[in-house]
Amino acid sequence: MIDMKPTTNSLMNSYLLNAEYDFESSNTELPEELEKLLANGFRTKQGCILLKDFQYVGPGELNTDFKKCEYEVFLNDIHVDDYFKHIKSEVEYLTIGLKLAKRLNKELRSRFDAKFRIIVSFYETTYSGEEVDTYGGCVVKFHQIRPSAEYAFKFSNLEDFKSDAVMVIE
């Protein structure tokens, strides 16, 4: 078992409870599209660990830990809802995102001698009257934990996220 320290906000706890989803004991089987994404692996650029399949823009010089974390967070951004359009409930995005985060944690820890932070955020579609205000989805991001940049990338209070259900894995 790979050691994980997940923390969640109360909104995430509520979704997990309502879905009867146990993060610790859940399987990590992923749909084919996300299996391929992980199977294709990672690449390293100027000390940053990035998903190999994603297209990247030139970062310029990444000469500080802050710039490296910023680059990783910006580019290692997986929108689960971009991969699936035919679902029964938006909560399916969340369960797939949680499985992806768990697998991503395992893959990163087995391939690299670094500490990582994986962030899962989920939100449901909101409406303004009968019009869609915001479409729901689930996003999984990750970056290396670099002590000199923690002031900018570590969340002090997950309850500050009022409309997103959030889980952070370190």
N, C-alpha and C positions, 0 to 999 in steps of 0.2 A: 504494500500500500504506500502510495506516495503521500508524504505529509503535506497537508494543505491547511491554511488558516483562513477559511472564508468568514467574512463579516457581511452583514446585511442591514438594510434599513427596515423599518417596521412595515412599509408597503411591500417589500419583497417577501418578508415573513408571511404576510397575509396571502399573497399569491401562492406561495409554496404550500401553505396550509390548505387553502381552498382547492388546489390542484392535487392534494395528497401526494406531493412530490418530495421525496427524501433525497437530497443532493448527495449525501455521503454514500448511500447504497445504490444509487441509480446506475444503470448500465451506461456505457459510453458509445453505443452504436450510433453512427451518424448517417444521414442520407448521403447518397453517392457523391453529390457535388461537394459537400464539405469533407468527406473522406479524401477526395482527390486533392483538395486544397492543402490538407495536412500531409498527405503522402508525398506531395511535391516538395515539401520541406521549406527551408529557410535559406536566406543568404545574409552575409554580413557586409556592411558598407560603412566605412569610417567608424567602426566600433558599434554600429547599430545592428540589431538582429531584426530582420524583416521577412515577411512572408514572401516566398520566392515567386508565387504566381501573380502578385499584384504589380501593376505598372507604377514606376516611381519617377518623380521629377527630380532633377538635380538639386541636392540640398544646399549647395554652397559648402563652405567649410564648417564642419561640425566640431568646433574646437572647445566646447564646454559641455559638461554633463547636462546642463539645462537644455542646450540645443539638441543634444542626442535624444534625450527623453521626449522633447517636443516633436522631433521628427518621427520617432517610433510611434508615439500616440496618434499622430496625424495619419500615418500610413498604415499601421496595423489596426485597421478599423473594418470589422466584418459586420455588415448589415445582413443578419440572418434572413430578414424578410425579402431581400433581393434575390434569394435563392429559391424561394417557395411562394407560389401565388395561390395554390389550391389547398387551403386549410379549413378545418371545421371551426376553429376558434383562434383568436390572436394569441391566446395563452400557449398554443403550440410553438409559436416563435420563441417564447421564453424557455420551454423545456428543451428545445433544440439548442438554444443558446447556452443553456447551463451544461448540457452534455458536451458541447463544443469547448466551453471553458475548461471543463474537467480534463478533456483529452489534450487540449492545448497546454495546460499545466504539465501534464505527464510528458508530452513531447519536448517541451522546452527544457524541463529539468533533466531529461535523459540525454539531450544533445549538447547542452551548454553548461558551463561552470559559472553560472550567474544566478542572481535572484530576480524574479519577475513579479510584476503586478498585473493581474488580469481583471478587467472591469466588465461586468455584465450590466447593461441597463435595459429596462423594458418599460414600455408605455402602451396603453391602449388608445385606439382611435377616439378622438374627442370631436364633439359636434357643437356648432353654433347654430341653434335652431335646427333646421334639417340639412344644413350644409356641413361638410367635413371641415373641421378646423385644423386638426392634425391627424395624420395617419399613424396608426400604431406600428410598433416594430420592436426588434431586439437588436442591440449592438454589442459586440464583443470586441474589446480593445486590449492591447497589452504593450508593456514596455519594461525595460530592465530597471531595477531599483538601483539608483545611484545616490549614495548618501548626500553628496553635495547639492543635489537637486530636489531633495525630499520636501523642502519648504513649499515647492510649487506643485508637486505631483501627488502628495499623500493627502487624502481627504481627512479633515479633522473631525467631521461629523456627517455621517451618511444621512441623517435625518434632515439635513439641509436640502436634500432632493425631495421636493414636495410632490411632484407629479411623476417621477420615475421610480420604479422599483430597482434597487441597486444591490449588487453583490460584488465584493472585492475579494480576490484570492491572492494570497502572498505565500 
